[in-house]
Amino acid sequence: MSAQGEGNQRCIITTFCFMNQRLLHQLQLHGAHFETTRFLIAVSGGLDSMVLAASMHELGAKLLIAHVNYGLRGAESEADEVFVADWAQKNKVPFLVKKVSTLDIQKEQGGSIQELARTIRYDWFSALLQSQDCHFLLTAHHLNDALETSIHHFVRGSGVQGLLGIQSKAHCLRPLIQYTRAELFQWAHQKGWQWRDDSSNAKSDYTRNRIRHEVIPLLKSFNPSLEQSFDHSRQQWKHTYDLAQYAATFLWEQCTSQHKDGLHIDLEILTKVPGFEHILYQQLQQFGFAQWDEIYRMPQLETGKKVLSATHVLIKQPSILVLLERVLDLKGTQYALNVPAEMTVPINISLKYETDISPPQKNSIVIDWQLLTESLVLRQPLPNDYIYPTGMEGRKSLGKYFKDAQIPVYQRPHTWVLAHGHEIIWIIGSRANRRFLATDNSQQRVEICWFEG
């Protein structure tokens, strides 16, 4: 070998040693220790995943290879499965495969093939992490994948987080995200590693493929170093996003306070913050809200305006927004009470016989048990409920009592009552029914206590 050839060979060896070191460093940053960590690697058989599997094997990591056969490309899909299985057997790495008929599932469930395939594989990977005692899932996404995803998100409309493209998560790491596809190709070629090409990647049937084959080549005609420029921008966006998240969390703590009726968001404090909409988005998206334009306008809307998610409701009140869990339809849910009794669900309450008489309190009442002609029931308010409230004349519908007592509309469905048919014996934490309170003549006195929290 010539001196120049030997120099090139040393350069190649040095380069790939450095790439392995960077790969190892990326994993260690996420707390992966090769001595004790077992990695689940998603391997399709393509260039990217084979480079990842072979590199991790070369580093001596404990591996489990997982391959999904979607059955979308006939004999080609079967050949991919055989190829990955053979590699795993040759290298003495445990191998698992999931075979699915994706088209049949799509006929039943609808949706796009790509989204369905993604759901299938990640649901399976998540289950394997638990059942196979693996600590991390590794996928072979690289810098070009992140660029394509960023462009895709930009076209559909996205915030900064979407522009970042593909990122690692708690137990799903992307250790090749720093490399371009060209670097992975060179890496595999010089190592002599084999892989299979997916013929569907050459088509432009999907948006991502069109971005890869049409949009990115056009952009590279303006900037041949597009991937490197994107990587630099991505890092800057990440710093900006992290700072914005930190600031939003800090400011959220300043403008919110927890109350019995829900989380109060102080609009006077919130709306003084430039870009307060980002704070609302960051903090409320976890509760399933999607009507962002409406939520952003809520500080200017009339009192009583509501925005609903599947699990929560956001309500405009004077100077505040109130966030609370939605109350499910509990009209058929009731709890018959006996003496003695203690229960913690749905609320913490106890019943016991008592000899003394004490006036009704916020957290307790003493009733004459012999006045009951049917079961005493714990439930939430129903239409036609009524009460003879202590300290007031006559009978009131529960709705009229709530209005007179100025109990907010959004708080009423969260109220628990002790009911005797439609007559309410105790609005827990609020008012008792004077007709059922124990007297000196009561022979069976029962104390009912409610424990907050």
C-alpha positions in Angstrom: 0.0 0.0 0.0 1.3 3.5 -0.9 2.1 6.1 1.7 -1.0 8.0 0.5 -3.2 4.9 0.8 -1.9 4.2 4.3 -2.7 7.8 5.2 -6.2 7.6 3.9 -6.8 4.3 5.7 -5.6 5.8 9.0 -7.8 8.8 8.4 -10.9 6.6 7.8 -10.1 4.5 10.9 -9.7 7.7 13.0 -13.0 9.1 11.6 -15.0 6.1 12.5 -13.5 5.8 15.9 -14.5 9.4 16.4 -18.1 8.6 15.2 -18.3 5.7 17.6 -17.1 7.9 20.4 -19.8 10.5 19.5 -22.4 7.8 19.4 -21.3 6.6 22.8 -21.2 10.1 24.2 -24.8 10.8 23.0 -26.1 7.7 24.8 -24.2 8.5 28.0 -25.7 12.0 28.1 -29.1 10.3 28.5 -27.9 8.2 31.4 -27.2 5.0 29.4 -24.4 2.9 31.0 -23.3 0.0 28.8 -22.5 -2.2 31.7 -26.1 -2.3 33.0 -28.2 -1.0 30.2 -30.1 -3.1 27.7 -31.1 -1.4 24.4 -34.1 -2.2 22.3 -33.2 -1.2 18.7 -35.9 -0.7 16.0 -34.3 -2.3 12.8 -36.0 -2.2 9.4 -33.1 -3.5 7.5 -32.3 -0.2 5.8 -29.1 1.7 5.8 -29.8 3.8 8.9 -31.0 1.1 11.3 -28.3 -1.4 10.2 -25.6 1.2 10.9 -27.1 1.8 14.3 -27.4 -1.9 15.1 -23.9 -2.8 13.8 -22.3 0.2 15.6 -24.0 -0.7 18.9 -23.0 -4.3 18.5 -19.4 -3.2 17.8 -19.4 -1.1 21.0 -20.4 -4.2 23.0 -23.8 -3.1 24.0 -26.6 -5.4 25.3 -29.1 -5.4 22.5 -32.6 -6.7 21.5 -33.5 -6.3 17.8 -37.1 -5.5 17.0 -38.4 -5.7 13.4 -42.0 -4.9 12.2 -43.2 -6.6 9.0 -46.1 -4.5 7.8 -46.9 -6.7 4.9 -47.1 -3.7 2.5 -44.5 -4.8 -0.1 -45.1 -8.5 -0.5 -42.0 -10.5 -1.1 -39.8 -7.4 -0.4 -41.2 -7.2 3.1 -40.6 -10.9 3.7 -37.0 -10.5 2.5 -36.4 -7.6 4.8 -37.5 -9.7 7.8 -35.2 -12.6 6.8 -32.3 -10.2 6.3 -32.6 -8.7 9.8 -33.2 -12.1 11.4 -30.1 -13.5 9.7 -28.0 -10.5 10.9 -29.2 -11.0 14.4 -28.5 -14.7 14.4 -25.1 -14.3 12.9 -24.1 -11.7 15.5 -25.9 -13.6 18.4 -28.3 -10.8 19.2 -31.8 -11.6 20.4 -34.4 -10.9 17.7 -38.2 -10.3 17.8 -40.6 -9.7 14.9 -44.1 -8.4 14.7 -46.1 -9.3 11.5 -49.2 -7.3 10.8 -51.6 -6.9 7.9 -51.5 -3.1 7.8 -54.0 -2.7 4.9 -56.6 -4.9 6.7 -56.2 -2.8 9.8 -56.6 0.4 7.7 -59.8 -0.9 6.2 -61.2 -1.3 9.7 -59.9 1.8 11.3 -59.3 4.3 8.5 -56.5 6.9 8.5 -53.3 7.1 6.6 -51.0 4.1 6.2 -48.0 6.0 7.6 -49.7 7.1 10.7 -51.2 3.7 11.3 -47.8 2.0 10.8 -46.2 4.5 13.3 -48.9 3.7 15.9 -48.4 -0.1 15.4 -44.6 0.0 15.8 -44.4 2.4 18.8 -47.2 0.6 20.7 -45.3 -2.6 20.2 -41.9 -1.0 21.2 -43.5 0.5 24.3 -44.8 -2.9 25.3 -41.4 -4.5 24.7 -39.6 -2.0 26.8 -41.7 -3.3 29.7 -41.9 -7.0 29.0 -38.2 -7.5 27.8 -36.6 -5.4 30.6 -35.1 -2.9 28.2 -34.1 0.5 29.4 -34.1 2.5 26.1 -35.5 2.3 22.7 -33.1 3.4 20.0 -34.3 4.5 16.5 -32.0 5.3 13.6 -33.3 8.8 12.7 -30.6 11.0 11.3 -30.1 14.7 10.5 -31.8 14.4 7.1 -34.8 12.9 8.8 -34.9 15.8 11.2 -34.7 18.3 8.3 -37.5 16.6 6.4 -39.7 16.5 9.5 -39.0 20.2 10.2 -40.0 21.2 6.7 -43.1 19.0 6.9 -44.1 20.7 10.2 -43.4 24.1 8.8 -45.7 23.5 5.8 -48.5 22.2 8.0 -48.1 25.1 10.5 -46.0 24.6 13.6 -44.4 26.4 16.5 -40.7 26.2 17.5 -41.0 22.7 18.9 -42.2 21.4 15.6 -39.4 23.1 13.7 -36.9 21.3 15.8 -37.8 18.1 13.9 -37.2 14.7 15.5 -35.8 14.7 19.0 -34.9 12.2 21.7 -37.4 11.6 24.5 -37.1 10.1 27.9 -36.8 6.4 26.9 -36.6 6.9 23.1 -33.2 8.0 22.0 -32.0 9.0 18.5 -28.2 8.7 18.7 -27.6 9.2 15.0 -29.5 12.5 14.8 -26.2 14.3 14.5 -25.2 12.5 11.3 -26.3 13.1 7.7 -27.4 10.2 5.6 -24.3 10.6 3.5 -22.1 10.1 6.5 -24.0 7.0 7.4 -23.5 5.7 3.9 -19.8 6.3 4.0 -19.6 4.7 7.5 -21.4 1.5 6.3 -19.5 1.4 3.0 -16.1 1.6 4.6 -17.1 -1.0 7.3 -18.5 -3.4 4.7 -21.9 -3.5 6.4 -24.8 -4.6 4.3 -28.4 -3.2 4.2 -31.5 -3.4 2.1 -33.1 -0.5 0.2 -36.8 0.1 0.6 -38.2 0.6 -3.0 -41.1 2.7 -1.6 -38.6 5.4 -0.5 -37.9 6.2 -4.2 -41.5 7.1 -4.9 -43.2 10.4 -4.3 -46.5 9.1 -3.1 -46.1 10.5 0.4 -45.5 14.1 1.5 -42.2 13.2 3.2 -40.9 11.5 0.0 -41.8 14.6 -2.0 -39.9 16.8 0.5 -36.9 14.5 0.2 -36.9 14.2 -3.6 -38.2 17.6 -4.7 -38.0 20.2 -2.0 -34.6 19.5 -0.4 -32.7 19.2 -3.7 -34.1 22.7 -4.6 -33.0 24.1 -1.3 -29.6 22.6 -1.6 -29.2 24.4 -5.0 -29.2 27.6 -2.9 -27.2 26.2 0.0 -25.1 23.0 -0.6 -24.5 22.8 3.1 -28.2 22.8 3.9 -28.0 20.0 6.5 -25.2 21.7 8.5 -27.0 25.0 8.4 -30.2 23.4 9.6 -28.3 21.6 12.4 -26.9 25.0 13.5 -30.3 26.6 13.4 -31.9 23.6 15.1 -29.5 24.0 18.1 -30.3 27.7 18.3 -34.0 27.0 18.2 -33.6 24.4 20.9 -31.9 27.0 23.2 -34.7 29.5 22.5 -37.4 26.9 23.1 -35.8 25.7 26.4 -35.5 29.3 27.6 -39.1 30.0 26.6 -40.3 26.9 28.4 -38.4 27.8 31.6 -39.7 31.3 31.5 -43.3 30.2 30.9 -43.2 27.7 33.8 -41.8 30.4 36.1 -44.5 32.9 35.0 -47.2 30.4 35.3 -46.4 29.8 38.9 -46.6 33.6 39.5 -50.1 33.9 38.0 -51.8 30.7 39.3 -53.1 29.5 42.6 -55.0 26.4 43.6 -58.4 26.7 45.1 -61.1 24.2 46.0 -63.1 25.0 42.9 -60.1 24.7 40.6 -56.9 26.4 39.4 -57.3 30.2 39.3 -55.3 32.0 36.6 -54.9 35.7 37.4 -55.5 37.6 34.2 -54.1 40.9 35.4 -50.7 39.2 35.9 -50.9 36.9 32.9 -51.8 39.5 30.3 -49.0 41.9 31.3 -46.5 39.3 30.0 -45.6 39.7 26.3 -46.6 36.6 24.4 -48.7 35.3 27.2 -50.4 33.1 24.6 -47.4 30.8 24.7 -47.7 30.4 28.4 -51.4 29.3 28.0 -50.4 26.9 25.2 -47.5 25.3 27.0 -49.5 24.8 30.3 -52.9 23.9 28.9 -52.0 21.5 26.1 -51.5 18.7 28.6 -55.2 18.9 29.4 -56.2 18.2 25.8 -57.3 21.6 24.7 -57.2 22.4 21.0 -59.2 25.6 20.5 -56.2 27.9 20.9 -57.6 31.0 19.1 -60.6 30.9 21.4 -58.5 30.4 24.5 -56.2 33.3 23.5 -59.2 35.6 23.3 -60.7 34.5 26.7 -59.2 37.4 28.7 -61.4 39.8 26.5 -64.5 37.6 26.5 -67.6 37.9 28.7 -67.9 36.2 32.1 -69.1 32.6 31.9 -67.5 31.8 28.6 -66.3 28.2 28.6 -63.8 26.1 26.5 -64.0 22.4 26.9 -61.5 19.5 26.4 -62.3 15.9 26.8 -61.3 16.0 30.5 -61.2 19.7 31.6 -63.1 23.0 31.3 -61.6 26.5 31.2 -64.1 29.2 32.4 -63.9 32.9 32.2 -64.7 34.7 35.5 -64.1 38.3 36.5 -60.3 38.9 36.4 -59.5 35.2 36.4 -59.7 32.0 34.3 -60.7 28.9 36.2 -59.4 25.5 35.1 -61.1 22.4 36.5 -61.8 18.8 35.7 -65.0 18.1 33.9 -67.6 16.3 35.9 -68.8 13.1 34.2 -72.5 12.3 34.1 -73.0 10.9 37.5 -76.8 10.9 37.5 -76.7 7.1 37.8 -73.9 7.0 40.3 -74.9 7.1 44.0 -73.6 5.6 47.2 -76.0 4.3 49.8 -74.8 5.0 53.4 -75.3 3.0 56.5 -74.1 3.4 60.1 -71.4 3.0 61.1 -69.4 3.6 57.9 -66.2 5.2 56.6 -65.5 5.9 52.9 -62.8 7.7 51.0 -64.2 7.5 47.5 -65.6 9.7 46.0 -65.1 11.8 49.1 -63.8 11.2 52.6 -66.8 10.8 54.9 -67.8 8.9 58.0 -71.0 8.0 59.9 -71.2 7.0 63.5 -73.8 6.9 66.3 -73.6 9.9 68.6 -75.1 10.7 72.0 -74.5 14.5 72.1 -76.2 17.1 70.0 -74.1 19.8 68.3 -75.2 22.5 65.8 -74.4 21.8 62.1 -70.9 22.8 61.1 -69.2 23.1 57.7 -67.6 19.7 58.2 -70.2 17.8 60.3 -73.9 17.5 61.2 -75.9 15.3 63.6 -79.1 14.0 62.2 -82.1 12.0 63.5 -81.7 8.7 61.8 -85.2 7.5 62.6 -86.6 10.3 60.4 -85.3 8.5 57.3 -87.9 6.5 55.4 -85.6 5.5 52.6 -81.8 5.1 52.0 -79.5 8.0 52.7 -77.5 8.5 49.5 -74.3 10.3 48.7 -74.5 11.8 45.2 -74.2 14.9 43.1 -77.1 17.3 42.5 -80.0 16.3 40.2 -82.9 18.3 38.8 -85.8 18.7 41.2 -83.6 18.5 44.3 -84.7 20.7 47.1 -83.8 21.6 50.7 -85.2 23.2 53.8 -82.0 25.1 54.6 -81.0 26.0 58.1 -81.2 29.7 58.8 -83.7 30.3 56.0 -87.5 30.2 55.7 -89.4 27.7 53.7 -88.2 25.3 51.0 -85.8 26.1 48.2 -84.9 24.3 45.1 -81.2 23.4 45.0 -80.7 25.7 42.0 -82.3 28.6 43.9 -80.2 27.9 46.9 -77.0 27.9 44.9 -77.9 31.2 43.3 -78.8 32.8 46.6 -75.7 31.5 48.2 -73.7 32.9 45.3 -72.1 29.5 44.6 -70.5 29.8 41.1 -72.2 27.9 38.3 -69.0 26.1 37.4 -68.6 24.9 41.0 -72.1 23.5 41.4 -71.6 20.2 39.5 -68.7 19.4 41.8 -70.8 19.7 44.9 -71.7 16.5 46.9 -75.0 16.1 48.7 -76.6 13.7 51.1 -80.0 12.9 49.6 -83.2 11.4 50.9 -85.0 11.0 47.6 -85.0 14.5 46.1 -84.9 16.1 49.5 -81.3 17.1 50.4 -80.3 16.5 54.0 -76.9 18.1 53.7 -75.1 20.1 51.0 -71.7 18.9 52.1 -69.5 21.7 53.3 -72.3 24.3 52.9 -75.8 23.9 54.4 -77.9 21.3 56.3 -81.6 20.6 56.1 -83.2 21.8 59.3 -86.0 19.1 59.2 -83.5 16.2 59.8 -81.3 17.7 62.5 -81.2 15.7 65.8 -83.1 17.1 68.8 -83.3 16.2 72.5 -86.1 13.8 71.6 -84.1 12.0 68.9 -83.3 8.4 69.9 -80.9 7.5 67.1 -78.5 10.4 66.6 -75.9 9.9 63.8 -73.0 12.2 63.3 -71.8 12.6 59.7 -68.3 14.0 59.2 -66.7 15.2 56.0 -62.9 15.4 55.9 -61.6 17.8 53.3 -58.7 17.0 51.0 
